[in-house]
Amino acid sequence: MALYLTEAEVRQLLTMDLALEAVAAAHRAHGTGRAVDVPRQRTRVPTASLHILQGALLDEGVMGYKAYTVSKEGARFLVHLFDSANGHLLCVIEADYLGMMRTGATGGLAAKLLAREDAATVGVFGSGWQAQSQIEALRRVRPIRQVKVFSRDADRRRAAAADFSRRFGIDAIPAESAEQAARDSDIVVTITTSATPVFDGAWLAEGCHVTAAGSNALIRREIDEKSIARADLVCVDSRATALAECGDLLPALEKGRLHAGQLVELGEIVAGVRPARQSARQITLFESQGMAIQDLALGVRLLKLARDQGAGQELAIGSI
């Protein structure tokens, strides 16, 4: 029988270490041709929108999709996992926390491969809970000592900095300006819904790594063309998805200032097909749009943990 996992159960089972391992495995499979990933599809009506990401992990024996809806009432996320041998439904997972953790873990994986090994200072644009997972993942892969938090709302950035300091035991401070957050940072993370660039690329320090995780639609743009021009390596989670919906990269691509062949997939680096950072002076950029296989990899591991620990509710559907 299929299993149903609630948000509360996912929170109990899922750790950042598990998320990092799962995301790395998913991208390794993608980089070696052992995964199928279909770029996000969207259905919009005047009152809401439906977004679907689907794919398969061949060596894990699963296929499935994540569907989420967005309306004035908020967003709702569900992952459906199927046995690829017989099509049986394996589990349905409430996936708000799962998505937050896999997004952070993907940023952490990118930093592990692309940021300098001594990277210790982070400038974060965004003060929501997605920023929380980015910081948690970065602390797993680099010796982070200070985080500078910037968002348009001064009260929110002060509250977020105080929360991050308590939560992670690091020196997290509210940045008074976008320039303060970006300048002299070893790693810059953008996790916003902005429609315009959130910092000037001229502020990036030599050797900086940038993770842009908010621009997963044509109407969103966090990174300016100066940042893209200064990047020695532009990495994406999926080339097909980036070319379809990355609001940060498409202006440069359309103007011929960036070419599709220059985009390196994260999975290609994990698999050793393409090189990562080549020197401490390089500026690197990772554009994260999100992939179904990331959610599926976490889903496989959560299903096993739930079965082992007796968690979840059995559903009498999908097995016939």
C-alpha positions in Angstrom: 0.0 0.0 0.0 1.1 3.5 -0.6 2.1 5.7 2.3 1.0 9.3 3.1 3.5 11.5 4.9 2.4 14.8 6.5 4.4 18.0 6.9 4.9 17.1 10.6 6.3 13.6 9.7 8.6 15.1 7.1 10.0 17.5 9.6 10.7 14.6 12.0 12.5 12.5 9.3 14.3 15.0 7.1 17.8 16.4 8.1 20.0 18.7 6.1 22.7 15.9 5.9 20.1 13.6 4.3 19.0 16.4 1.9 22.6 17.1 0.8 23.2 13.4 0.1 20.0 13.0 -1.8 20.5 16.1 -3.9 24.1 15.1 -4.8 22.9 11.6 -5.8 20.1 13.1 -8.0 22.6 15.4 -9.8 25.1 12.7 -10.2 22.4 10.6 -11.9 21.5 13.5 -14.1 25.1 14.1 -15.0 25.6 10.5 -16.1 22.4 10.1 -18.0 20.7 8.0 -15.4 17.8 10.5 -14.7 14.9 12.0 -16.6 13.9 15.5 -15.7 11.1 17.5 -17.4 11.1 21.3 -17.0 8.3 22.8 -14.9 4.9 23.1 -16.6 2.4 25.8 -15.4 -1.3 26.2 -15.6 -2.7 29.6 -14.7 -6.3 30.8 -14.1 -7.3 34.2 -12.7 -7.4 33.0 -9.1 -4.6 30.5 -8.9 -1.8 28.6 -10.6 -0.7 25.0 -10.8 3.0 24.1 -11.3 4.2 20.5 -12.0 7.8 19.1 -12.1 8.2 15.5 -13.2 11.0 13.0 -13.8 12.6 9.7 -12.9 15.7 8.3 -11.2 16.6 5.1 -13.2 18.8 3.5 -10.6 16.5 4.3 -7.8 13.6 2.6 -9.6 11.2 5.5 -9.2 9.4 8.1 -11.2 7.0 10.8 -10.1 6.2 14.5 -9.8 5.8 17.4 -7.5 2.7 19.5 -7.9 2.1 22.8 -6.2 -0.6 25.4 -6.3 -0.3 29.1 -5.6 -3.3 31.3 -4.7 -4.2 34.2 -2.4 -4.5 31.6 0.3 -0.9 30.6 -0.1 1.0 27.6 -1.6 0.4 23.9 -1.2 3.0 21.2 -2.3 2.7 17.5 -2.8 5.2 14.9 -4.1 3.9 11.7 -5.7 6.3 8.8 -6.0 5.7 5.8 -8.2 7.5 2.4 -8.7 8.9 2.7 -12.3 8.8 -1.1 -12.7 5.1 -1.5 -12.4 3.6 2.0 -12.0 2.3 1.5 -8.5 2.0 4.5 -6.3 4.6 4.3 -3.5 3.8 7.5 -1.5 2.3 10.9 -1.4 4.3 13.5 0.6 3.3 16.9 1.8 6.3 18.8 0.5 6.5 22.4 1.7 9.3 21.7 4.2 10.8 19.1 1.8 11.1 21.8 -0.9 12.7 24.3 1.4 15.3 21.7 2.5 16.1 20.5 -1.0 16.5 24.1 -2.3 18.9 24.8 0.6 20.7 21.6 0.0 21.1 22.3 -3.7 22.7 25.7 -2.8 25.0 23.9 -0.4 26.0 21.3 -3.0 26.8 24.1 -5.4 28.9 25.9 -2.8 30.8 22.7 -2.0 31.8 22.5 -5.6 32.2 26.1 -6.6 32.9 28.3 -3.5 36.5 28.7 -2.2 37.3 26.2 0.5 38.1 29.0 2.9 34.8 30.9 2.2 33.6 32.2 5.6 31.5 35.3 5.0 28.0 35.1 3.4 25.8 37.9 2.2 22.1 36.7 2.0 19.4 38.6 0.2 16.1 37.5 1.6 14.9 36.9 5.2 12.3 34.1 4.9 12.6 30.5 5.8 14.2 29.6 2.5 17.1 31.8 3.6 17.3 29.6 6.7 17.9 26.4 4.7 20.5 28.1 2.5 22.5 29.1 5.6 22.1 25.7 7.2 23.4 23.9 4.1 26.3 26.3 3.7 27.5 25.7 7.3 27.7 22.0 6.4 30.1 22.5 3.5 32.1 25.7 4.4 33.6 27.2 7.6 30.9 30.0 7.7 31.6 32.6 10.4 29.5 35.6 9.5 26.2 36.1 7.7 25.0 39.5 6.5 21.2 39.5 6.0 19.5 42.1 3.7 15.9 42.5 2.8 13.8 45.5 2.0 12.0 45.4 5.4 14.4 46.5 8.1 12.4 44.9 10.9 12.4 41.6 9.1 16.1 41.5 8.4 16.9 42.4 12.0 14.5 39.6 13.2 16.0 37.1 10.7 19.6 37.9 11.7 18.7 37.4 15.4 17.0 34.1 14.6 19.9 32.9 12.5 22.4 33.8 15.2 20.4 31.8 17.8 19.6 28.9 15.5 23.1 28.3 14.1 25.4 29.9 16.6 27.0 32.2 14.1 27.6 35.9 13.8 24.5 37.0 11.8 24.0 40.7 11.4 21.4 42.8 9.5 23.0 44.6 6.6 22.1 48.2 6.3 22.3 48.2 2.5 22.5 45.8 -0.4 26.0 47.0 -1.0 27.1 46.0 2.6 25.6 42.5 2.1 27.4 41.9 -1.2 30.8 43.6 -0.7 33.6 41.5 0.7 31.4 38.4 0.9 32.9 35.1 0.0 29.4 33.7 -0.9 26.4 35.7 -1.9 22.9 34.1 -1.8 19.8 35.5 -3.3 16.5 33.9 -2.3 13.8 36.5 -3.1 10.9 37.1 -5.4 12.3 40.3 -6.8 11.6 41.4 -10.4 14.7 43.5 -10.5 18.4 42.8 -9.6 19.0 43.0 -5.9 22.7 44.1 -6.1 25.2 45.6 -8.4 27.6 43.1 -9.9 30.5 45.6 -9.5 30.3 44.9 -5.7 31.2 41.2 -6.0 34.7 40.5 -4.6 37.3 38.5 -6.5 36.8 34.8 -5.8 33.2 35.2 -4.8 30.6 32.5 -5.4 27.0 33.5 -6.0 23.9 31.2 -5.6 20.8 32.7 -7.1 17.8 30.7 -6.0 14.8 32.9 -6.5 14.6 33.6 -10.3 12.5 30.6 -11.4 10.2 32.5 -13.6 10.5 34.9 -16.5 9.1 37.8 -14.4 11.8 37.4 -11.7 15.3 38.7 -11.8 17.8 38.9 -8.9 21.1 39.1 -10.8 22.2 41.8 -13.1 24.1 41.4 -16.4 27.3 42.8 -14.8 27.3 39.8 -12.4 26.9 37.4 -15.3 29.6 39.0 -17.4 32.0 38.9 -14.4 31.3 35.2 -13.8 34.1 32.9 -15.0 31.7 29.9 -14.6 27.9 30.0 -14.9 26.3 26.8 -13.5 22.7 25.7 -13.7 20.8 22.8 -12.1 19.2 22.0 -15.5 20.2 23.6 -18.8 16.8 22.9 -20.3 14.9 24.5 -17.4 17.3 27.5 -17.3 16.8 28.2 -21.0 13.0 28.0 -20.5 12.5 30.2 -17.4 15.6 31.7 -15.8 14.8 35.4 -15.6 18.4 36.1 -14.6 20.1 34.6 -17.6 17.6 35.1 -20.5 18.4 38.8 -21.1 22.1 38.0 -21.5 21.3 35.0 -23.7 18.9 37.0 -25.9 21.6 39.7 -26.4 24.3 37.1 -27.3 26.4 38.0 -24.2 26.0 34.5 -22.9 25.5 31.3 -24.9 23.7 28.1 -24.0 27.0 26.1 -24.4 28.6 28.1 -21.7 26.0 26.9 -19.1 27.5 24.1 -17.0 25.0 21.7 -15.3 25.6 21.0 -11.6 25.3 17.3 -12.4 28.1 17.5 -14.9 30.4 18.8 -12.2 29.3 16.2 -9.6 29.9 13.5 -12.2 33.3 14.9 -13.2 32.2 15.6 -16.7 32.9 19.3 -16.5 35.4 21.1 -14.2 34.4 23.1 -11.1 36.3 26.2 -9.8 39.8 26.4 -11.3 41.3 29.1 -9.2 40.7 31.1 -6.0 40.3 34.3 -8.1 37.4 33.1 -10.2 33.8 34.4 -9.7 31.3 31.6 -10.0 27.5 31.8 -10.4 25.0 29.0 -9.7 21.4 29.5 -10.9 18.9 27.3 -9.1 15.5 26.7 -10.7 14.6 23.4 -9.1 14.2 19.9 -10.5 11.8 17.1 -10.0 14.6 14.6 -9.5 15.7 16.5 -6.4 12.3 16.0 -4.8 12.2 12.4 -5.9 15.6 11.6 -4.4 14.4 13.0 -1.1 11.1 11.2 -1.4 12.8 7.8 -1.9 14.9 8.3 1.3 12.0 9.6 3.3 9.9 6.6 2.3 12.5 4.2 3.5 12.9 6.0 6.8 9.1 6.1 7.3 8.8 2.4 6.6 11.7 1.7 9.0 10.2 3.8 11.8 6.6 3.0 11.3 5.7 6.6 10.3 3.0 7.7 7.8 -0.5 6.6 7.0 -1.2 3.8 4.6 -3.4 4.5 1.6 -5.5 1.8 -0.1 -4.9 3.3 -3.6 -2.5 3.0 -6.4 -1.5 -0.7 -6.1 -3.8 -2.1 -8.7 
